Amino acid sequence: MEIGVVGKPNVGKSTFFSAATMVDVDIANYPFTTIDANVGVTYAITEHPCKELGCNPNPQNYEFRNGLALIPIKMIDVAGLVPGAHEGRGLGNKFLDDLRMASALVHVVDVTGKTDVEGNPTDHHDPVEDVEFLEREIDFWIFNILKKGWDKFSKRIKLQHLKLAQAIADHLTGIGVSEGDVWDALHRVGPPDDPTKWSDKDLMAFVRELRKTNKPIIVAANKADAAADAQIERLVRKGKSRGYIVIPTSAAAELTLRKAAKAGYIDYIPGAQDFRIIRPMSPKQERALELIREKVLGRFGSTGVQEVINRATFELLKLIPVYPVEDEHKLTDQFGNILPHVHLLPKGSTPKDLAFKVHTDLGRTFLYAVNAKTHRRVGDDYELEFNDVIKIVATAR
C-alpha cells in the first residue's frame, strides 16, 4: 500500500511528508521545490490487542509503544501540482506518473487562502478551488488514458465478447485500477452496456466515479493554526459536501515536535494531545514548544498529521489490522514471539484472505481458522474484525 501526498506548491506538502516520515526533504518557499518524488515510511497508529489481552508483544514488522501499534506504510511526496497538469503544465507529467500506484491521496491545502492557484503568495484565494482542481486534473488524466484509442478498444471488447470490467481494469492496470474498482464505478454510473455507444460524457462520468474508488482523497487543511475558525469550518463544510474527510492540520508544528522527540528533548507520540519535556532546552526552544501546545494542541487536540494518516488508512481505505499466530493460547509464532506480525487487510476479508497474505501455500492449503480471542473455530465465511488475532489451520504440505 502506498499513500501519495499531493498539492500545489508552497502549501506545506513536503513539510507534511517530512513530519509524517522524518525523511529530510527540501522545504522552501518557491514553486516546485519537489521535482523528484520523495519516498519514505510513515505509520498508521492504533491500539494494540495486548492492551485488551494483557500481553507484551515482540513485534517484527511493526513498532509497539505505550500500548499502541505503529504499522508501517509507504508514503510518497510527489511534485507540486498546478492547473493543466494533465496537459503537461508545470511538472504535470512527472506529478501524474508519480501517483500512479498510490492507494490513497493526502491533498495538502493551504486553508488560510494565502497561496494562489500557481503556488504564489496572495491574500485572497479560495482553498475550495484547490480541492476542485485536483479532482479535475486526475479525472482528465484517467479520461485521456481511456479516450486514446477508445473506439478501437471498445469495438474489440464487443467483437471478442470480453468482460467489460475486466478489460478496462487490464487497460488501466498501470495506474493500479482493479476489476473491483471498475465494477463499483460502472454500478454507480450505469453507462450503456455496449461500450461502443459510450459518449465522451458517459466516459467522463465513469472516470469520475472510478477516481473516487481508485484514488480516494483525504484533505489536510494545512496551516490551520494561522487560519480563522470560519476559514477552517468553510473548507470542512464544502469538503464534506463533496464527500471528503477534511482535517485541520499544522504540518510545521508536527515536524517540530517529532524533531524535538527524536533529539530527546520531549516524550511525544505522533497524534498525541500533548507532550512532556524530559531534557533541558533553551528558553527559545521551550517557548516555541509552548506556543505549539497553546496554538495547535490546545486548539485542535493534535497537529492533525497523524489523524490524516490514520483516517486515510482505516476509514478512507477501510483497512483493518489482523495478527496471525501459530499458538492461539500463547499468542505466539513458531519461535515464541508474541503477536510478532500484523497485516492490513480490506474490511470484509476472511481468514483465507489472511492465509494468502501470510504465504501463498498457506492460502492454498487452508482448512479453517481459530479466533484466539474467543478460542472459537471459524471458517472462510467469517468476516475478520479490527485487531483480530487468528490462527490458521492448513493441511500438511
C-alpha positions in Angstrom: 0.0 0.0 0.0 1.2 3.5 -0.9 -0.2 6.9 0.2 0.6 9.8 -2.0 1.0 13.4 -0.7 -0.2 15.8 -3.3 -1.0 19.5 -3.6 0.1 22.7 -5.4 3.5 24.3 -4.5 4.0 26.2 -1.2 1.1 24.7 0.8 3.3 22.7 3.1 3.2 19.4 1.2 6.8 18.5 1.7 6.6 19.6 5.3 3.7 17.3 5.8 5.6 14.4 4.2 8.7 15.1 6.3 6.7 15.3 9.5 4.9 12.0 8.7 8.1 10.1 7.7 11.0 12.0 9.3 12.7 11.9 5.9 14.8 15.1 5.3 13.5 16.8 2.1 14.0 20.2 0.5 11.5 22.6 2.1 11.4 26.1 0.6 9.0 28.9 -0.2 9.2 28.8 -4.0 7.4 26.7 -6.6 8.5 23.2 -7.5 10.8 22.6 -4.6 10.0 18.9 -5.0 10.9 17.7 -8.5 11.8 14.0 -8.0 9.4 12.2 -5.7 10.5 11.6 -2.1 9.7 8.2 -0.7 9.5 7.3 3.0 7.7 5.2 5.6 5.0 6.6 7.9 2.9 4.7 10.4 -0.8 4.2 11.0 -1.3 4.1 14.7 -4.0 2.2 16.7 -4.5 0.4 20.0 -2.7 -2.9 20.2 -4.6 -6.1 21.1 -2.2 -6.6 24.0 -3.9 -3.8 25.8 -7.0 -6.0 25.8 -5.3 -9.4 26.2 -2.7 -8.3 28.8 0.4 -9.5 26.9 3.7 -8.0 26.0 4.4 -8.3 22.2 7.6 -8.9 20.3 6.9 -7.0 17.1 8.8 -8.0 14.0 7.1 -6.0 11.2 5.7 -3.1 13.2 6.5 -1.0 16.3 4.9 -1.1 19.7 4.8 2.0 22.1 2.7 2.7 25.2 0.0 0.2 24.2 -0.1 1.3 20.6 0.8 -0.5 17.3 2.7 1.6 14.8 2.0 -0.1 11.4 4.4 1.0 8.6 3.0 2.4 5.4 4.9 3.6 2.3 4.4 7.3 1.6 5.4 9.3 -1.5 5.7 13.1 -1.8 5.1 14.0 -5.4 6.0 17.1 -7.5 3.8 20.2 -6.9 0.6 20.4 -9.0 -0.8 23.3 -10.9 -3.9 23.5 -13.1 -3.3 22.0 -16.6 -1.0 19.3 -15.2 -2.8 16.7 -17.4 -1.7 18.8 -20.4 1.9 18.8 -19.1 1.9 22.3 -17.4 4.4 22.7 -14.6 5.6 19.3 -13.7 2.3 17.7 -14.6 3.6 14.6 -16.4 6.0 13.9 -13.5 3.3 14.5 -10.9 0.8 12.1 -12.6 3.4 9.5 -13.2 4.5 9.5 -9.5 1.0 8.9 -8.2 0.1 6.0 -10.5 0.2 3.3 -7.8 -1.0 5.3 -4.8 -3.8 3.6 -3.0 -5.0 6.9 -1.5 -4.1 10.6 -1.7 -3.5 13.1 1.0 -4.3 16.5 -0.6 -2.5 19.2 1.4 -4.3 22.5 1.1 -3.4 26.0 2.5 -6.6 26.7 4.4 -5.5 30.3 5.1 -6.1 31.1 1.4 -2.6 32.8 1.2 -1.3 30.7 -1.7 -2.8 31.2 -5.2 -3.6 28.6 -7.8 0.0 28.6 -9.1 1.5 28.3 -5.6 2.5 32.0 -5.3 1.8 34.2 -2.2 -1.5 36.0 -2.2 -4.1 37.2 0.3 -7.4 36.2 -1.3 -7.5 32.6 -2.7 -10.4 30.2 -2.1 -8.9 26.8 -0.9 -12.1 25.1 -2.1 -10.9 25.7 -5.6 -7.8 23.6 -4.9 -10.0 20.7 -3.9 -12.0 21.0 -7.2 -9.0 21.5 -9.5 -7.2 18.3 -8.1 -10.3 16.4 -9.0 -10.4 17.8 -12.5 -6.7 17.1 -13.1 -6.9 13.4 -12.1 -10.2 13.0 -13.9 -8.8 14.3 -17.2 -5.6 12.3 -16.7 -7.6 9.0 -16.5 -10.0 10.2 -19.2 -7.2 10.8 -21.6 -5.7 7.4 -21.0 -9.0 5.8 -21.8 -10.1 8.1 -24.6 -6.9 7.5 -26.6 -7.9 4.6 -28.8 -11.3 4.1 -27.1 -13.1 3.5 -30.4 -10.8 0.6 -31.3 -10.7 -0.7 -27.7 -14.4 -0.6 -27.3 -15.0 -2.4 -30.6 -12.6 -5.1 -29.6 -14.5 -5.6 -26.3 -17.7 -6.0 -28.2 -16.4 -8.2 -31.0 -14.4 -10.6 -28.7 -17.2 -10.7 -26.1 -14.8 -9.6 -23.4 -15.9 -8.8 -19.9 -16.2 -5.0 -19.8 -14.9 -4.5 -16.2 -12.0 -6.9 -16.6 -11.0 -5.4 -20.0 -11.0 -1.8 -18.6 -9.1 -2.9 -15.5 -6.5 -4.6 -17.6 -6.2 -1.5 -19.7 -5.7 0.7 -16.6 -3.5 -1.7 -14.6 -0.6 0.7 -14.9 -2.4 3.1 -12.6 -3.4 0.5 -10.1 -7.0 0.0 -11.1 -8.6 -3.3 -10.1 -11.6 -5.1 -11.6 -13.5 -4.3 -8.4 -12.8 -0.6 -8.8 -14.3 -0.7 -12.3 -17.3 -2.7 -11.2 -18.0 -0.2 -8.4 -17.8 2.8 -10.9 -20.0 1.0 -13.5 -22.6 0.2 -10.9 -22.8 3.8 -9.8 -22.9 5.4 -13.3 -24.8 2.8 -15.3 -23.5 3.6 -18.8 -24.8 1.8 -21.9 -24.0 -1.9 -21.9 -22.4 -1.5 -25.3 -19.1 0.4 -24.8 -19.1 1.4 -28.5 -22.1 3.6 -27.7 -20.4 5.5 -24.8 -20.3 9.2 -25.4 -17.5 11.4 -24.0 -20.0 12.4 -21.3 -20.5 8.7 -20.4 -16.8 8.1 -20.3 -16.1 11.1 -18.1 -19.0 10.2 -15.7 -17.4 6.7 -15.4 -13.9 8.2 -14.9 -15.2 10.5 -12.1 -16.6 7.6 -10.2 -13.5 5.4 -10.9 -11.3 8.1 -9.4 -13.3 8.2 -6.2 -12.7 4.4 -5.7 -9.2 4.1 -7.1 -7.7 7.3 -5.9 -9.7 8.3 -2.8 -8.7 11.7 -1.3 -8.4 13.0 2.2 -7.9 16.7 2.7 -5.3 18.1 5.1 -6.4 21.7 5.8 -2.8 22.8 6.5 -1.6 25.9 8.3 -4.7 25.7 10.4 -3.0 27.4 13.3 -2.8 30.6 11.1 -6.4 30.4 9.9 -9.6 31.8 11.4 -12.2 29.3 12.6 -14.5 30.5 9.9 -12.0 29.6 7.1 -11.5 26.1 8.5 -15.2 25.5 9.0 -16.0 26.6 5.5 -13.4 24.2 4.0 -14.6 21.3 6.2 -18.2 22.0 5.2 -17.5 22.4 1.5 -15.3 19.3 1.5 -17.9 17.2 3.3 -20.5 18.2 0.7 -18.1 16.7 -1.9 -17.6 13.5 0.1 -14.2 14.4 1.6 -12.8 14.0 5.1 -11.2 17.4 5.9 -8.8 17.6 8.9 -7.3 20.8 10.3 -3.5 20.3 10.2 -0.3 22.0 11.2 2.5 20.1 9.5 5.1 22.6 10.7 4.1 22.0 14.3 4.2 18.2 13.9 7.6 18.4 12.3 8.9 20.5 15.2 7.5 18.1 17.8 8.9 15.0 16.1 12.4 16.6 15.7 12.3 17.5 19.4 11.3 14.0 20.3 14.0 12.5 18.1 16.6 14.7 19.8 15.4 13.5 23.2 14.0 16.8 24.4 10.4 15.7 24.7 8.4 12.5 25.1 5.8 12.6 22.3 3.8 10.0 20.4 2.5 11.2 17.0 -1.1 12.1 17.2 -1.0 12.8 21.0 -2.8 15.7 22.6 0.3 16.8 24.5 4.0 16.2 25.1 6.3 16.0 28.1 9.6 17.8 28.4 12.3 15.3 29.5 15.5 17.2 28.9 16.6 20.9 29.5 16.5 23.2 26.4 17.0 26.8 25.7 14.3 29.3 26.7 13.7 30.0 23.0 13.1 26.3 22.2 10.9 25.9 25.2 8.8 28.9 24.2 8.4 27.5 20.7 7.1 24.2 22.1 4.7 26.1 24.5 3.3 28.0 21.5 2.6 24.7 19.7 0.9 23.4 22.9 -1.2 26.5 23.1 -2.0 27.4 19.5 -2.2 23.9 18.0 -2.6 21.2 20.5 -4.8 23.2 22.8 -7.0 24.5 19.9 -7.3 21.3 17.7 -6.4 18.5 20.1 -3.5 17.4 17.9 -1.5 18.7 14.9 -3.8 16.7 12.7 -1.0 14.9 10.7 -1.3 11.5 12.4 -5.1 11.8 12.3 -4.9 12.2 8.5 -2.7 9.1 8.2 -4.9 7.1 10.5 -8.2 8.0 8.9 -6.8 7.5 5.4 -5.8 4.0 6.4 -8.7 2.8 8.5 -11.6 5.0 7.2 -10.8 6.0 3.6 -9.2 2.7 2.6 -11.3 0.7 5.1 -8.3 -1.4 6.2 -8.2 -3.4 9.4 -5.1 -4.8 11.3 -5.1 -8.5 11.9 -2.5 -10.5 13.8 -1.7 -14.1 12.7 -0.3 -16.6 15.3 0.6 -20.3 15.4 -0.3 -20.8 19.0 -3.8 -19.4 19.9 -3.3 -19.9 23.6 0.2 -18.3 24.0 -0.4 -15.8 21.1 2.9 -16.7 19.6 4.6 -17.7 16.3 6.8 -20.8 16.0 9.7 -19.0 17.6 7.7 -18.0 20.7 7.3 -14.3 19.7 4.1 -12.8 21.0 2.0 -11.2 18.2 5.0 -10.6 16.0 3.3 -9.7 12.8 0.4 -7.6 11.7 -1.3 -7.4 8.3 -3.6 -4.7 7.0 -6.5 -6.2 5.1 -9.6 -4.7 3.4 -12.6 -4.7 5.6 -14.7 -7.8 4.7 -11.6 -10.1 4.3 -11.8 -13.7 5.6 -9.3 -15.9 7.4 -8.4 -17.4 4.0 -7.5 -14.0 2.7 -5.2 -13.6 5.7 -3.7 -17.0 5.0 -2.8 -15.9 1.4 -1.4 -12.7 2.8 0.9 -14.7 5.1 2.0 -17.2 2.4 0.5 -18.4 -0.9 0.9 -22.1 0.1 -0.9 -21.4 3.4 -3.8 -20.0 1.5 -3.9 -22.9 -1.0 -4.0 -25.5 1.9 -6.3 -23.5 4.2 -8.8 -25.6 6.2 -10.1 -23.3 8.9 -9.0 -20.8 11.5 -9.3 -20.2 15.2 -10.1 -16.8 16.7 -7.6 -16.5 19.5 -9.7 -14.1 21.5 -12.8 -16.3 21.7 -11.0 -19.6 21.1 -13.7 -20.5 18.6 -13.2 -22.2 15.3 -14.1 -20.1 12.3 -14.4 -20.9 8.6 -13.9 -19.0 5.4 -17.3 -17.3 5.8 -16.1 -15.5 8.9 -15.5 -11.7 8.4 -12.3 -10.6 10.1 -12.7 -7.8 12.6 -10.4 -4.9 13.6 -7.5 -6.2 15.7 -8.5 -9.9 15.4 -5.8 -12.5 16.4 -6.1 -15.5 14.2 -4.5 -19.0 14.0 -4.6 -20.5 10.5 -5.0 -24.3 10.3 -4.0 -25.9 7.0 -3.4 -29.3 5.5 0.1 -30.8 5.6 2.2 -29.8 2.6 
